[in-house]
Amino acid sequence: MRRNRKVKIVATLGPASSSPEMLEKLFRAGVDVFRINMSHTQHDLLRQLHKDIRAVEARLKRPIGILADLQGPKIRIGTFAAKEARLLPDDIFIFDTDKTPGDATRVHLPHPEIFASAQVGDNLLLNDGRLRVEIVKAEPAKLTTKVIFGGVLSDRKGVNLPDTVIPIPALTEKDRADLEAAASVGVDWIALSFVQRADDVAEARKLGKGRAGVMAKIEKPAALTVLDEILEIADGLMVARGDLGVELPLETVPAKQKQITRAARRVGKPVIVATQMLESMIVEPVPTRAEVSDVATAVYEGADAIMLSAESATGAWPDKAVATMDRIAQAVERDQLYRGIITAQRTEPQPTSADAISSAARSISETLKLAAIVCYTGSGSTGLRMSRERPDTPIIALTPIATTARRLALAWGLHCVLTEDAHDLDDMVTRATGIAQREGFAEAGQRIIITAGLPLGTPGATNMLRIAYVS
């Protein structure tokens, strides 16, 4: 089950892809991590999906990552007496605290925290950004707005406030319950929605108690202003281009995507590019040329993973969508321009022994044309540091801890293998060369480079390089 690409593929599960048979088919097609959307998943189904994925993992003897994506708070308007209202440009439209059904002049907004935070000049985007209004007067129980882009607004449509930091916690009571259920069952990653500040991520980490990596979804403009602070606390990032594309001008989203992916790579934390990557494959057996270019751009940019949403969850061609994404990624990584682009984005190693060793291993492996880099990693940090280097040489991450192998399934270029810790230096070499040969990365007579920490098994103590022949 060796992948012929470095970038990883995340696929969302749903009605089209939740059977045990389809799970195995999707993994064989190229899925490295399965995403469970907690907006549509009850805890019983969560447990069943986890069990079925682990059964596939056991059958195919390859670590599989599982990501539970929390719903986050949903800001919605109230209802209309006629179920909907048409807002015309330059109309005055009011949001208030009156629960009476609305009309073409007003509607209930059941979120008092918005009234406390919104200011004159702030924009409200309605129904996924299809309508836009600007606040012209802000009062404690009423926001008077001018319609900028009009249209039909119906019951309980969503509201986005791109200009306002809203004092709403990223975790609702449902999210807290979902996080506990997901962490307890043994998922590998928790994706946190509606992140506006680093404290949102800190709260999720506190509740998770280290049982799963916490991934911050960057979908709010406020998060971009404190991205470095969020990265300090989060274990990874997701470029959630759906809401990001609603709250920011569409033409700015590609640049923000690059900013986020490069920031994550700089600190050596995984980053996923998500939303509408092969959207047309929900109903069509082939994607558009623009979608192929979109996927390719994320791969060229050096993202750790690219993600399918509705394409695999509810689409007519879930396994075909995965196979298509796999082929696109392989084609990009074979392109003669790819290596130059990836190398140009490389940043200097941080002044730590782990970074220095990883940088040296990458340089030596490429200079000597070694068959593989083999890194022993317990907590996963050594594997992530090696992934950060984006070497041309294949990386094999050896770990005795299943949760580490599963979490690293998301990281660029890492081929994770579960194995016992080496007993001594001779065993370390024998084990590394044997696994490199068994997994199809090296042949007898070739050389590999091994990184490890001494004493063996010490977390975060990567301090050794060794070149070894495969016999």
Secondary structure, 3 states (H helix, E strand, C coil): CCCCCCCEEEEECCCCCCCHHHHHHHHHHCCCEEEEECCCCCHHHHHHHHHHHHHHHHHHCCCCEEEEECCCCCCECCCECCCEEEECCCCEEEEECCCCCECCCEEECCCHHHHHHCCCCCEEEECCCCEEEEEEEEECCEEEEEEEECEEEECCCEEECCCCCCCCCCCCHHHHHHHHHHHHHCCCEEEECCCCCHHHHHHHHHHHCCCCEEEEEECCHHHHHCHHHHHHHCCEEEEEHHHHHHHCCHHHHHHHHHHHHHHHHHHCCCEEEECCCCHHHHCCCCCCHHHHHHHHHHHHCCCCEEEECHHHHCCCCHHHHHHHHHHHHHHHHHCCCHHHHHHHCCCCCCCCHHHHHHHHHHHHHHHCCCCEEEEECCCCHHHHHHHHCCCCCCEEEEECCHHHHHHHCCCCCEEEEECCCCCCHHHHHHHHHHHHHHCCCCCCCCEEEEEEECCCCCCCCEEEEEEEECC
